[in-house]
Amino acid sequence: MADNGVVLKRVGVVVRDLATAQAAYEKYLGITDWATAEYPAEALRDVRAANGRETTGAYRSAIGRWGAAEGVVFELVEPISGETPFNEYLLTKGPGIAWLTVVDKDPSNPNTLASRLTGLGIAVSNSWETAEGRREFWDTRDALGGYLLEVADPAAADPIAPNAADATSPLPFTQVFHFGVIVNNVMKANEAYHAIFGITEFPIKAWNAEMGRLDSPQYRGKSVEHGYFTSQGMCENFGFEIIETTYGDSHYNREFSDRRGPGIHHVYAWMAKDENEWVATIDTMTGLGAPICMGSPLRGGAAEFAYFDTAELGFLIEGVIRRRPAEPQYQAPDWVVTFHG
């Protein structure tokens, strides 16, 4: 991962019903331990919307971890009432990843994430005080592609203990390789991801239905002719795949951006170690009700990706198997965007 000072703390998911969502996270990810809390309007103090306007709101939340100590922490939020970023997201987009909670690796560095956001003219869209401290959500939706950033105190601990090292789930966890973000323009988005996160290199790749790229793409069990244009960017303990659809039917457009615009479409968090693990996990997830809804062999058969239809979670989960090293002409990006300074 890159050493640019931004560390992922939580993934914020807005849900319609907390208990139903928790059951889905247990079914697919094996999360059974949750730190739950309810925040009625009187528990939120100094609630501010854009430009400091006073408002009110209420919500309930549950925090749980997928994987062991280095796993990913989810905060599920069910909006109850009022003008919160959670309620706005639910009413305009539906359930999904509404924000990422991040921290500065070195808060003593004067070039903090908050200072960069301020310098770019990005404002705090919502903030309030709870017994645990103040929460501030920066309106990065236009810049990054449909989601907010919450910049948190790096010293604050999550109210959920790590799972045991041998904890298992139906879908194994490897690491957060990337969040797949659907945007309108990849090249424009690269500039924002550099300015905000400090990412300096973005390998660029056009994925078309042809041998060596998408060898044999499928969508909802049917062979398709589609394509998309991507860049990759890495932070401390997570990364981004920034995606612009170019042609044809895919989950990216027909079931995501056509309905809700730009946003975080998937989390790539599992890489299979061998063919048996790959097949067994696909069979298990299919039996649970989350079959593959889109995927393809890649790079001349050297690898394969698959999206599990985990829409109940508010996003899809991507798995990849690397069967062998790809031939150089298939492995290389089309070009690399490099920022200096």
C-alpha positions as CSV (number, residue, x, y, z in Angstrom):
1,M,0.0,0.0,0.0
2,A,1.0,3.6,-0.5
3,D,2.5,5.8,2.3
4,N,0.3,8.9,1.9
5,G,-0.9,9.3,5.4
6,V,-4.6,8.4,5.1
7,V,-5.8,5.3,7.0
8,L,-9.2,3.7,6.7
9,K,-11.0,3.4,10.1
10,R,-14.6,2.4,9.2
11,V,-16.9,1.9,6.2
12,G,-20.2,3.7,6.8
13,V,-23.3,1.9,5.4
14,V,-26.8,3.4,5.5
15,V,-29.5,0.7,5.9
16,R,-33.3,0.7,6.0
17,D,-33.6,-1.6,9.0
18,L,-30.7,-2.3,11.4
19,A,-31.8,-5.8,12.5
20,T,-32.4,-7.0,9.0
21,A,-29.0,-5.6,7.9
22,Q,-27.2,-7.2,10.8
23,A,-28.7,-10.6,9.8
24,A,-27.4,-10.2,6.3
25,Y,-23.9,-9.3,7.5
26,E,-23.9,-12.4,9.7
27,K,-25.2,-14.6,6.8
28,Y,-22.5,-13.5,4.3
29,L,-19.6,-12.2,6.4
30,G,-20.0,-14.1,9.7
31,I,-20.3,-11.0,11.8
32,T,-22.1,-11.8,15.0
33,D,-20.6,-9.3,17.5
34,W,-22.0,-5.7,17.3
35,A,-21.7,-2.6,19.4
36,T,-25.1,-1.0,19.1
37,A,-26.3,2.4,20.1
38,E,-29.3,4.7,19.6
39,Y,-29.0,8.5,19.2
40,P,-32.3,10.2,19.7
41,A,-32.5,13.9,18.8
42,E,-31.7,14.9,22.4
43,A,-28.5,12.9,22.3
44,L,-27.1,14.9,19.4
45,R,-25.8,18.4,20.4
46,D,-24.9,21.3,18.3
47,V,-26.2,19.7,15.1
48,R,-25.1,21.6,12.0
49,A,-25.8,21.3,8.3
50,A,-24.0,23.1,5.5
51,N,-22.7,26.6,6.3
52,G,-23.4,26.1,10.0
53,R,-27.2,26.0,9.7
54,E,-28.7,24.5,12.9
55,T,-30.8,21.3,12.4
56,T,-31.9,18.1,14.2
57,G,-31.8,14.4,13.5
58,A,-31.8,10.9,15.1
59,Y,-30.4,7.5,14.2
60,R,-29.4,4.1,15.5
61,S,-26.1,2.3,14.7
62,A,-24.3,-1.0,14.9
63,I,-20.5,-1.4,14.6
64,G,-19.0,-4.8,13.7
65,R,-15.8,-6.2,12.2
66,W,-15.3,-8.6,9.3
67,G,-12.0,-10.5,9.7
68,A,-9.5,-10.5,12.6
69,A,-7.4,-7.5,13.9
70,E,-6.6,-6.2,10.4
71,G,-10.2,-6.7,9.2
72,V,-12.6,-4.0,8.0
73,V,-15.0,-2.3,10.5
74,F,-18.5,-1.5,9.3
75,E,-20.8,1.0,10.9
76,L,-24.4,0.3,9.9
77,V,-26.7,3.3,10.4
78,E,-30.5,3.3,10.3
79,P,-31.8,6.8,10.1
80,I,-34.7,7.6,12.3
81,S,-35.6,11.2,11.6
82,G,-34.3,14.6,10.7
83,E,-31.7,16.2,8.5
84,T,-28.7,13.8,8.8
85,P,-26.4,12.7,6.0
86,F,-27.7,9.2,6.6
87,N,-31.3,10.1,6.0
88,E,-30.4,12.2,2.9
89,Y,-28.5,9.2,1.4
90,L,-31.3,6.8,2.1
91,L,-34.0,9.0,0.7
92,T,-32.0,9.9,-2.5
93,K,-30.0,6.7,-3.2
94,G,-31.3,3.9,-1.0
95,P,-29.1,1.7,1.2
96,G,-25.4,1.7,0.5
97,I,-22.0,3.0,1.4
98,A,-22.6,6.6,2.2
99,W,-19.3,7.5,3.7
100,L,-15.8,6.4,4.6
101,T,-14.4,7.2,8.0
102,V,-10.6,7.9,7.7
103,V,-7.9,9.2,10.0
104,D,-4.5,10.9,9.5
105,K,-1.7,8.4,10.1
106,D,0.4,11.3,11.6
107,P,-1.9,13.9,13.1
108,S,1.1,16.1,14.0
109,N,1.8,16.7,10.3
110,P,0.4,20.1,9.4
111,N,-0.7,18.9,6.0
112,T,-3.7,17.1,7.5
113,L,-6.6,15.7,5.5
114,A,-8.9,18.3,7.0
115,S,-6.6,21.1,6.0
116,R,-6.4,19.8,2.4
117,L,-10.2,19.6,2.2
118,T,-10.5,23.1,3.4
119,G,-7.9,24.4,1.0
120,L,-9.8,22.8,-1.9
121,G,-13.0,24.6,-0.9
122,I,-14.7,21.4,0.3
123,A,-17.0,22.1,3.3
124,V,-18.3,20.1,6.2
125,S,-21.8,19.1,5.2
126,N,-23.0,17.8,8.6
127,S,-21.6,17.7,12.1
128,W,-22.8,17.1,15.6
129,E,-21.6,16.3,19.1
130,T,-22.3,13.0,20.9
131,A,-21.1,11.6,24.2
132,E,-18.2,10.0,22.2
133,G,-17.1,13.2,20.6
134,R,-17.8,15.3,17.6
135,R,-18.5,13.9,14.1
136,E,-17.8,15.8,11.0
137,F,-18.7,14.7,7.5
138,W,-17.0,16.5,4.6
139,D,-19.0,16.9,1.3
140,T,-16.7,15.1,-1.1
141,R,-19.6,13.7,-3.2
142,D,-18.9,15.8,-6.3
143,A,-15.1,15.4,-6.0
144,L,-14.8,11.7,-5.2
145,G,-18.0,10.2,-6.6
146,G,-21.1,10.1,-4.5
147,Y,-19.8,9.5,-0.9
148,L,-18.7,11.6,2.1
149,L,-15.6,11.5,4.1
150,E,-15.7,11.5,7.9
151,V,-12.3,12.6,9.3
152,A,-12.0,11.0,12.8
153,D,-9.7,11.2,15.8
154,P,-7.0,8.6,15.2
155,A,-6.7,8.1,19.0
156,A,-10.4,7.1,19.3
157,A,-10.9,3.3,19.6
158,D,-13.7,1.4,17.9
159,P,-16.2,0.0,20.4
160,I,-15.8,-3.5,19.0
161,A,-13.0,-6.0,19.8
162,P,-11.1,-7.7,17.0
163,N,-12.3,-11.2,16.1
164,A,-10.2,-14.2,16.9
165,A,-7.4,-14.9,14.4
166,D,-9.2,-18.2,13.4
167,A,-12.6,-16.5,13.0
168,T,-14.3,-17.8,9.8
169,S,-17.0,-16.4,7.6
170,P,-18.8,-17.8,4.6
171,L,-16.9,-15.3,2.5
172,P,-13.3,-15.2,3.6
173,F,-11.6,-11.8,4.2
174,T,-8.1,-11.1,2.9
175,Q,-7.8,-7.3,3.0
176,V,-9.5,-4.2,1.6
177,F,-7.6,-4.1,-1.7
178,H,-9.9,-1.4,-3.0
179,F,-13.3,0.3,-3.1
180,G,-14.8,0.3,-6.6
181,V,-16.2,3.7,-7.2
182,I,-18.4,4.5,-10.2
183,V,-17.7,8.0,-11.6
184,N,-18.6,10.0,-14.7
185,N,-15.1,10.8,-15.7
186,V,-12.0,8.8,-14.5
187,M,-9.4,11.3,-15.6
188,K,-11.1,14.2,-13.8
189,A,-11.6,12.0,-10.7
190,N,-7.9,11.2,-10.6
191,E,-7.1,14.8,-9.9
192,A,-9.4,14.9,-6.9
193,Y,-8.1,11.6,-5.5
194,H,-4.6,13.0,-5.8
195,A,-5.5,16.4,-4.1
196,I,-7.5,14.8,-1.3
197,F,-5.7,11.5,-0.5
198,G,-2.3,12.4,-1.8
199,I,-2.2,9.5,-4.3
200,T,0.5,10.1,-6.9
201,E,0.2,7.2,-9.3
202,F,-2.9,5.9,-11.2
203,P,-2.4,3.0,-13.6
204,I,-5.0,3.3,-16.4
205,K,-6.7,0.4,-18.1
206,A,-9.5,0.0,-20.6
207,W,-11.3,-3.2,-20.0
208,N,-13.0,-4.4,-23.2
209,A,-14.6,-7.7,-24.2
210,E,-11.5,-9.1,-25.9
211,M,-8.8,-11.7,-25.2
212,G,-6.2,-10.4,-22.8
213,R,-8.6,-7.9,-21.1
214,L,-12.1,-9.2,-20.4
215,D,-11.6,-12.7,-21.9
216,S,-15.2,-13.8,-21.6
217,P,-17.4,-11.3,-19.6
218,Q,-20.8,-12.4,-18.2
219,Y,-23.5,-10.4,-16.5
220,R,-26.4,-12.1,-14.7
221,G,-25.4,-15.5,-16.2
222,K,-25.3,-14.3,-19.8
223,S,-22.3,-13.6,-22.1
224,V,-22.1,-9.8,-22.8
225,E,-20.2,-7.3,-24.8
226,H,-19.3,-4.5,-22.4
227,G,-16.4,-2.3,-21.4
228,Y,-15.3,0.1,-18.9
229,F,-12.3,2.4,-18.2
230,T,-10.5,2.4,-14.9
231,S,-7.7,3.8,-12.7
232,Q,-6.2,2.4,-9.6
233,G,-4.9,4.4,-6.6
234,M,-3.6,3.2,-3.2
235,C,-3.7,4.7,0.3
236,E,-2.2,3.4,3.5
237,N,-4.3,0.3,4.2
238,F,-6.8,0.5,1.3
239,G,-7.2,1.5,-2.3
240,F,-9.6,2.7,-5.0
241,E,-10.6,1.4,-8.4
242,I,-12.2,4.3,-10.2
243,I,-14.6,3.2,-12.9
244,E,-16.2,4.8,-15.9
245,T,-18.5,2.6,-18.0
246,T,-18.0,2.9,-21.7
247,Y,-20.4,0.6,-23.5
248,G,-22.9,-2.3,-23.0
249,D,-24.9,-3.7,-20.1
250,S,-23.2,-4.3,-16.8
251,H,-24.0,-4.2,-13.1
252,Y,-22.1,-0.9,-12.9
253,N,-24.6,1.0,-15.0
254,R,-27.9,-1.0,-15.2
255,E,-28.1,-1.8,-11.5
256,F,-26.1,1.0,-10.0
257,S,-25.3,4.3,-11.7
258,D,-28.4,4.3,-13.8
259,R,-30.4,4.2,-10.6
260,R,-28.3,6.2,-8.1
261,G,-25.6,8.0,-9.9
262,P,-21.9,7.9,-8.9
263,G,-20.9,6.0,-5.7
264,I,-19.1,3.1,-4.1
265,H,-20.3,0.0,-6.0
266,H,-18.2,-2.8,-4.4
267,V,-15.4,-3.8,-2.0
268,Y,-12.6,-6.0,-3.3
269,A,-11.7,-7.9,-0.1
270,W,-11.0,-11.6,-1.0
271,M,-8.3,-13.2,-3.1
272,A,-8.5,-16.9,-3.5
273,K,-5.4,-19.0,-2.7
274,D,-6.2,-21.9,-5.0
275,E,-8.9,-23.2,-7.4
276,N,-10.5,-25.4,-4.7
277,E,-11.1,-22.4,-2.4
278,W,-12.4,-20.4,-5.3
279,V,-15.0,-23.0,-6.3
280,A,-16.0,-23.9,-2.8
281,T,-16.6,-20.2,-1.8
282,I,-18.6,-19.5,-5.0
283,D,-20.7,-22.6,-4.2
284,T,-21.2,-21.5,-0.6
285,M,-22.2,-18.0,-1.5
286,T,-24.6,-19.2,-4.2
287,G,-26.2,-21.5,-1.7
288,L,-26.7,-18.6,0.7
289,G,-28.4,-16.5,-2.0
290,A,-25.5,-14.4,-3.3
291,P,-24.4,-16.0,-6.7
292,I,-22.0,-14.3,-9.1
293,C,-23.8,-11.5,-10.9
294,M,-20.9,-10.2,-13.0
295,G,-17.4,-11.4,-13.8
296,S,-14.9,-12.6,-16.3
297,P,-11.6,-14.4,-16.8
298,L,-8.9,-11.8,-17.3
299,R,-5.5,-11.3,-19.0
300,G,-5.6,-14.4,-21.1
301,G,-7.0,-16.6,-18.4
302,A,-4.3,-15.7,-15.9
303,A,-6.9,-14.4,-13.4
304,E,-10.6,-14.2,-12.9
305,F,-12.8,-11.8,-11.0
306,A,-16.4,-12.2,-9.7
307,Y,-18.9,-9.9,-8.0
308,F,-21.1,-11.7,-5.5
309,D,-24.7,-10.4,-5.4
310,T,-24.5,-9.2,-1.8
311,A,-26.9,-6.3,-2.4
312,E,-28.4,-7.0,1.0
313,L,-25.2,-5.6,2.4
314,G,-25.6,-2.3,0.5
315,F,-22.8,-3.1,-2.0
316,L,-21.2,-6.0,-3.9
317,I,-18.1,-7.9,-2.8
318,E,-15.5,-8.8,-5.3
319,G,-13.3,-11.9,-5.3
320,V,-10.3,-12.6,-7.5
321,I,-8.3,-15.7,-8.2
322,R,-4.8,-15.4,-9.8
323,R,-4.0,-18.7,-11.5
324,R,-0.7,-17.8,-13.0
325,P,1.4,-14.8,-14.0
326,A,0.0,-12.9,-16.9
327,E,1.9,-12.4,-20.1
328,P,3.5,-8.9,-20.1
329,Q,1.4,-7.5,-22.8
330,Y,-1.8,-8.4,-20.9
331,Q,-0.5,-7.4,-17.5
332,A,0.7,-3.8,-18.3
333,P,-1.6,-0.8,-17.9
334,D,-2.4,1.3,-20.9
335,W,-0.5,4.2,-19.3
336,V,0.2,5.6,-15.8
337,V,-1.0,9.0,-14.6
338,T,1.7,10.4,-12.3
339,F,1.3,13.5,-10.1
340,H,4.3,15.4,-8.7
341,G,4.1,17.3,-5.5
